[in-house]
Amino acid sequence: MLRKLYNGFLNFILPNTCLACDNITGQNEQYLCNNCLSRLEPYNETHPWQKEKIEEGIINNSFSAFWFREGTPIQSLFHSLKYKKIKSAGIMLGAETGKKLPLPEGVNFDMIIPVPLHNAKLRERTYNQSEFIAKGLSSVLNIPVAANAVHRNRFTPSQTKLNKSERKENVAGAFEVNEKHKSLIAGKNIIICDDVITTGATILECASAIRAAGAGYILICSAAY
């Protein structure tokens, strides 16, 4: 009761605002006003490399919830998550992804693994944004998060200015399953998640390491593409 009164008082003197348009949000609006939320564009297509990677045995399926468009509310959400440290925006994005995620019939997933950051990048940023996407997924799907199952064994420069082939080369062999998790991953069905998929190089390389550890069904997903 006291917490509700306190939160109500805070909202009165410091009202919540939409992360995209800065308008004050209503009681039932969170992070985005309903207008900006309606502008999130669903990604209803198939990843261009999906069939190839399934045939190669790296993954069993892939999915992204929204299109990433510059200058739209989705960019504001990611900017808040990555640079303003509004971690709950990541949980919200993960939950929205979880609501849309097409789970294969008859497959029970054992864990969600977020694509890890290298320790140097983690110290710089202080947290892994993909881990909060994973927490949002977990809140909807009731599947546990295994945040430390995979690590980056070397530092890789930013992928931002690299082309497709350079991105693939940049992350080649960069992921490794932690030794104590290898027995836990073998034979297990796993969801791997990231915030944004661009060419797919990073999350597919992570999936390759998990496949090499003997995982069963592998579904990769992201909040945006």
Disulfide bonds with the S-S distance in Angstrom:
none
